[in-house]
Structures are given as C-alpha cells and as structure tokens.
Amino acid sequence: MRLVGVEQLQGLAALPPEASGYSPLSEAPCLLLGLGAAAERGLGGWLRRLPCPVIGIGRPDAPLAADCDVLVDSEREAAALLAGVSRSPVAASVFVQLLRATEALPVPDALAMESLAYATLQGGAEFRRWLEGRPLPPPPPREGGPAVLLERAGEALRLTLNRPLRRNSMSVEMRDALVEALQLVLADDTIRRVRLEGAGKCFSTGGELDEFGTAPDPATAHAVRSLTVPGRLLAACAERAEARLHGACIGSGIEFPAFASRVVAAPDAWFQLPELQFGLIPGAGGCVSIPRRIGRQRTAWMVLGGRRIDAATARGWGLVDAVEA
C-alpha cells in the first residue's frame, strides 16, 4: 500500500471521499497516511467520511492524528493492519464506519447499530467464504449442569460461566442463561454486587464457532441479537458489576465483561478480537464497550490486526482496571 503524505491528501480531498479511489471495492481498500505536516482545515472531516480505514503513521499530537481510524509508529507496524484489511476489506470498512458513527451515541443506540452492521456482514461474501473454507470442528464435549452458575450470598450474586471443557465458549445456551441472570439483577434492587467469572482454564474463548451462520437469515439474526445480547443488560447494571478475568479472553470473552464498571484481570489473562478473519466485526457489544474503555483507535488496532495483548498492556490502556493474582 502506497504511503500518502498530507500534501497529497490535500489534492485527494478536492474529490468527494467516495470518488477518491479508496474503498473496500477498489484496489486500495485502506488509506495509509503519513502524518507530520500542518494540514488545512476540513481534511479531518474528509477523512472521517472516507469509506475505508485510515491508518495514520506518526505522533498522536500530529495534525489529523485524531481523525485517523488507527495510529501506528511505522509502516512496519502498519503491515499487520493492512493484511487484515486486505483479507476482509468490506468488514474492515463497515467496522471503522461503525466506530466513527457510534463514538458519541448512548450505549443502547450504539448496540443497535452494531447489531445491524454485524447482521449485514453475516449475509456477505467474506463471511460466507470463511464458513465454506473452515474445517469441520470435532463435536464439542458434553457437559452437565447449568451453563451459568448463580450463587447468592446476602447482597452479592456470583455468576460463573460453567462450560470449562469448551473453554466457556459463548453458546446460545450460555447467552440465554446470562440474559436470564442479568434480568434478575435488574429486577432485584437488593442485589447490590454482581461478580462475573469463568470456570476452568480461561474466562471465555468467545462465540461458539459451531453456531456461526446458523441463523435463518441476517434480519432474524439482528432481531434475536437486539433482544438477547447480554452486554446491553450488563451495561444497565454496570455500577454493581465486577468481572474477574483469567486466561484467554477472546471476542465476546472481553466484549461482554468490558461493560462492567470494574474489570480485574489475572496476570495470565490475554485479550484478542479475531472477528475480522471471519469476515465479521465484534458483535457481542465489543464495538461499543471496548472503545469506551480504550478509545476508537486502539480498538481498531486490535480488530484490524487481530493481535492479542497481555494483562499488563490491557491495564495500561484501561481495558481492565487492575491486574491481580
């Protein structure tokens, strides 16, 4: 991808953003922008309307840095992001446009937009390509007992994800159990503290891949998600909630608990948002919860690159509030 300087950008900005040649349907599905020089007024607004990711290279205090979708120090660091965009350009475009649009929206409205965007991509060619190309997974192990354990002690309620052999993957069964538990919290003011944790080796490896693509159609998938996403309920009782995370926290395994007012990670915890490789975006609330913790640009860094971060980095960024053994 050719690096564009600010002077070249000023020439591009004479065109409407959609006529610039940068789009998910062109040979340039991303704009790689070198920052540093002073910029004319109006260029930031033009960048925010561009129908593809804008990767800025330079200092965070440079002109136009705040208007980029993600900021890196060098072209080498940008390489992983460019690879992710090139693999799923439509999903990458939808993702950055969603983050721009929802940055200042109330959480319920932002979640509705995330669900609509996710449902759109479920009907797209990039997701279909992943579905058709993935190997069939082995049957998941059978586990007894409830998918989420509830333990009440006075004013406190503990919710434990209880599918350790499946690494607490977020199945429909677990999602519905979380919704039911959080509805109880919202209906019962005597529950003053909620603790969320996971049994076994990790908190959660995210959505149950066996269930991806099983909805009858994208519209129905959105309708179901808008009614049953646990993050919306957790956000509504966030001030009472603490999440305790350990091991792998992938996809919904960090998107959902990030809504809690306090998130504590064990030293072995690590975090990743891999949805772009499926032709999708975070769809369990992560396009809403995570930017509100670490900002739009760092969220885009995680999604476009698909790279994991450790507990110390998560603490430094604000994705978690503390690291405790």
N, C-alpha and C positions, 0 to 999 in steps of 0.2 A: 504494500500500500504506500503510495507516494505521500510524503510529508508536505503539508500545505502551511505556508507562513501567513502571518497576519496581512501582509501586503497583498498576497494572492487572494486571501479571503475577502478583502475589500472589493476585488474585482468580481468574485463569485457572487457577492451579496447584491450586485446590481441586478441579479436574476431573482425571481421568486424561488424560495427554497426547493419547491418540488421540481423546478426546472434546472437545478444546479448540476444534475448528473449523479448526485449522491442519493441512493435509495436502496432498499432491500431487493429491488427488481433490476438493479443495474450491476455493472462490473465493479462498482465502488460502493459496497454496502455499508461503508463507515467513513467518516472524515477524521483523518489523523492531523491534528493541528499543533503546530509549533508555537508556543506562547513566548511572550517576552516584550515585543514592541508595543508601543502605545496603539490603542485601537479607536476607531471612530465610533461615535455614538450610534446605536441601532444594531451593531453587529451581534451583540448578545441576544437580542430578541430574534434575530435571523437564525442564529444557531439553535435556539430553543424550538424553532419551528421546522428545523431540518428533519425529514422523515427517516432518520437513521441515527445510530450512535455517533457522538462526537467525543473522540479521545484526545484530551489535551496533554501535551508534554511540556512541563515547565513547573514553575513555582506556584504554590497556592495563592500567592498575593499578586500574581501577574494579571494584567488586563485580560478579561474574558475567561479566566480560570473558573470562576463560579458558574459560568454559563455552559461549561462542558459537562457531558454526562459522567465522565470519569477522568481522573487526573493521575498521571504517572510521571516518573522522573526521566525516563529514557525510552527510545524506540525499542530497545531490547525488552524492557518491562511491558511494553505495549503488545509484544508479539503474541503472548498467550490470549490476550483480549481479542486481537484481530483474528486469531484462529477460531475462537468461539463464535464471533460474529459471522465469519465466512461459512462455518458449518451450518448455522441456523440464522440466516440474515433476517427472515421475516419475524421470527420470535424475538430476536435482539431488537429490532425496530419497535415492535409492539411494547416490549419491556421498557425501553427508555422513554417512549412517549407516555406510557402509563405513569412512570415515576414523575415526569415533569408535570403531568396533569393533576396528580393526587397529592403533591407535596404539601399543599395547604388545606386540603379537604378534611372535614371531620371523618373520624375513623369509619363509621358505618357507610358513608358515601364512598370513601376510598375502597372499602372492601367490595362494594357492589361493582365498582369499575374493574377491580382486579378480577373478579369472577367472570365478568363479561369478556375481558381480554383473554383469560385462560380458556373459556369455552370456545372463543373464536379460533384459538390455536389448536384446540382438540379436533377441529374439523379441517386442519391444514395439512399440506403435503409433508412438511418437516416432521410432524408427529407421526403421520402415517408411515413414513419411511423408517422411523425408529421402531415402530410397532412391528412392521413386517420383517425387519432385519435382526431383531434381537433373538437370541436362542431361547427356547422354551425352558423356563426355570423348573427345578425339581419341585415336587409337591411340598408345600410348607409343612413343618411338623405340627402334629395336633397337640393342643394344649388345653387343659381343662380350667375351670373356674372363670370368673368374670374377667373381661378384657381390661377393666379398670377397677382396682380395689378402692373401696371407700372405708375410711376409719375415722370415726368421730370421737373426739375427747374434749368434752366441755364446749368451748367456743371455737375449737380448732377442727378442721377437716383435712385429712390427708388423702390425696388422690395418687394412686400408684399405677402407672402403665404396667400391665401384667401379662405380657406376651414375650418373656425373655428369650425363649428359643428362636423366636422370629426377630430378635433384636428390637422388639416393640415397634415394628413397622405399623404405620398408621392405616389400618384397615377400616372398612366401613363399620365393622363391629366396634372397633375401638373409638372411632369418631362419634358414633351414636352414643356410646357409653359416656364419653366426655361431655357431650351436649346435655345428656340427662343429668349428670352430676353438677354441671355448672348452672343449669336451670334451677336445681335445688338451692345452690348457693345464692342465686339472685332472688329466690322466693323466701329465703330464711335469713332475716337480719341477725339472728342470734349466732350465725356462723361468721365470726369476725376475722378468722385467719384461715387461709387455704394454702396448703403446701402441695406442690406438684412434683413428682419424681418418677423415676423409672426403675423397674426391677431388672436384675441381671447385669450384663457386662456394659450396657450403654443405656442412655436415655431413650433414643429412638433413631433409627436409620431412615426415617421419613416414610413417604407414602408406600403402601403395599403395591409393588410393581405388577403383581398378578392381576390387580384390579384396574390398572390403567387401560383406558379405552373401552371399558365395559358399559358405559352409559349408552342408552339407545340413540342419543343424538346430542349435539352441543347445547341446544336450547334447554333440553331437560336437565342436562348436567348443571347448567347455570342455575336453573330453578331449584334443584336439590341443594346445591352448594350454598345458595343465598339463604337457605333455611337452616342448614346444618353445620356451617363452619364453626368449629369450637372457638376459634380466635375471637370472633365477634362477642361471644359470651364472656370469655376471659377478659377482654378489654373492658367490658361493662362492670366487672368486679375487680379490676386490676389493683385497686388500692388495698385490697385484702389479700392479694395473692403473692406467693413467693414460689419460684421454680428452682429446683436443685438439679443441676445437670451434671452428667458424667459420661465419659467415653464418647462414642460417636453421637453427634447431634447434626443430622443431615436433613436438608429440606425442611419438611414440616416439623422435624425434631428440634429446630431452632425457631422457625417461623411462628409457631403457635406459642411456645413459652415466652417469647420475647415480648408479648403483650403484658406479662405480669409486671407489677411495679418494681419488684426486686428479683433479679436473676443471679444465682450463685452457681459458679462452675467449679467442679473438682479440677485439680491440676492436670488430670489426664484427659479432660474434655477437649474435643476439637469440633470445628464447625465448617459446614460446606453447603453450598447451594448449587446442585448439579443439574437443575431442570433444563437449562438451555440445550444440553446434549440430547435431550428427548424431543427437542422442538417445542418446548414449553417454557413457561416462566414460573417463578414461585406462585403457588396457587392456594396455599393454606394460610394466607394472610401475610406472607413474607414481604410482599411489595408495599405493605403498609407498616407492619410492626418494625421491621429492621431499619428502613430509612429513618424512622422516628427515633431510633437509638444511635445509629452511626452515620446518618446522612445519606443523601442520594448517591453521591459519588462513590463512597466505599461500598455501598450495596451493589452498585453497578460493577465495581471491581470484582466482587465475589461472584456475581452471576455470569458476567461475560467471560471471565477467566475460569470459572468453576473450581478455583483453587481453595484448599482448606486453610483455616487459620487456627492457631492453638489458643489455649486459655489465656495466656499472657497477652497476646495480641488482642483477643476479644475484650479483655479488661481495659487495655489501653484505649481501645476505640469506643468503649461504652456499650458494646453488645451485651456484656454481662457486668454486673455491679460489683462483684467480688470473686476472688478465687480462694477457695477454702478446701482443705483436705477433709 
